[in-house]
Amino acid sequence: MNAVEIHDLVKRFGSFVAVDHVSLAVEKGEIFGFLGPNGAGKSTTIRVLCGLLIPTSGRAVVSGIDVAVDPEGVRRNIGYMSQKFSLYDDLTVEENIDFYSGIYGVPRDKRPERKDYVLRMANLAERRGSMTRTLSGGWKQRLALGCAILHEPSVLFLDEPTSGVDPIARRAFWDLIHELSKAGHTIFVSTHYMDEAEYCHRLALMYRGRVIALGTPAELRSQMAGHGLMALDTSDVLDTMRALEGLEGVRDVAVFGAGLHVVIDGDPGRVRKKLEAAGIQVHRMEPIDPSMEDVFVAMIESEERKAAA
């Protein structure tokens, strides 16, 4: 049995369709990533799966429980962590853990064991007496994650959990996620950081309420393989973008760092000639393997072109 199953899920708010006929399945122990721009429907889907919103139509099952039939049963069997820190700043680390042990109904005889596990898992043992408000963003997120798993949920939902956290703390946080996955927890995580997408076992890309791509990071990158993706560094990025606008054979142009990533059909020599004729110096132009950011941008722009047409 899968940990999460969604069949033709729809969620409307009045005339607005936030989730538009989404279907997917997440295996037990899988780290499943939800990607998409703001407003794509990621958080709404997660709230449905957590039993916080009732589907308009379709079906969602979490740990064998239908969210529309028994939302309270779903909430008892999951952990949830939002992008906004939701613990109590005026309590110590240990007091927050004690409080949430009670909230989640952890049996009293198991609470010391679960507290010790969370402190060790999140590397917070030496900070157990610290006021939560004194912790950095990364340590607060570790504490929030620990509190979310006190009751040993089979499925853990993380809604953009590392938003606003520095890159080093984000990497350490993802190490914890992989440890939880190895221990048998299923992790359903939404993120807008493309580097984090690489840490997931599989990904779903949402756009305007629909899943427009589904697969492993390698499978999604392979969809762009052979499409003439080039790294382009020139003397002027803006002039380069203007010069390439509407040029035959140039399918996509996106800013990437200090340069550009360009998808070209056919001979890239035409692009070089066009730029040099416009007085733009080409410092580097070479084929590259697509990153998840390239895949993300290409798929979203493709959907926008379809919508415009």
Secondary structure as GFF3:
##gff-version 3
##sequence-region A 1 309
A	DSSP	beta_strand	4	13	.	.	.	ID=ss1
A	DSSP	beta_strand	16	26	.	.	.	ID=ss2
A	DSSP	beta_strand	31	35	.	.	.	ID=ss3
A	DSSP	alpha_helix	42	49	.	.	.	ID=ss4
A	DSSP	beta_strand	57	62	.	.	.	ID=ss5
A	DSSP	beta_strand	65	66	.	.	.	ID=ss6
A	DSSP	alpha_helix	71	76	.	.	.	ID=ss7
A	DSSP	beta_strand	78	81	.	.	.	ID=ss8
A	DSSP	alpha_helix	93	103	.	.	.	ID=ss9
A	DSSP	three_ten_helix	108	110	.	.	.	ID=ss10
A	DSSP	alpha_helix	111	121	.	.	.	ID=ss11
A	DSSP	three_ten_helix	125	127	.	.	.	ID=ss12
A	DSSP	three_ten_helix	132	134	.	.	.	ID=ss13
A	DSSP	alpha_helix	137	148	.	.	.	ID=ss14
A	DSSP	beta_strand	155	159	.	.	.	ID=ss15
A	DSSP	alpha_helix	167	182	.	.	.	ID=ss16
A	DSSP	beta_strand	186	190	.	.	.	ID=ss17
A	DSSP	alpha_helix	194	197	.	.	.	ID=ss18
A	DSSP	beta_strand	202	207	.	.	.	ID=ss19
A	DSSP	beta_strand	210	215	.	.	.	ID=ss20
A	DSSP	alpha_helix	217	222	.	.	.	ID=ss21
A	DSSP	beta_strand	229	234	.	.	.	ID=ss22
A	DSSP	alpha_helix	237	244	.	.	.	ID=ss23
A	DSSP	beta_strand	250	256	.	.	.	ID=ss24
A	DSSP	beta_strand	259	264	.	.	.	ID=ss25
A	DSSP	alpha_helix	269	277	.	.	.	ID=ss26
A	DSSP	beta_strand	282	287	.	.	.	ID=ss27
A	DSSP	alpha_helix	292	308	.	.	.	ID=ss28
###
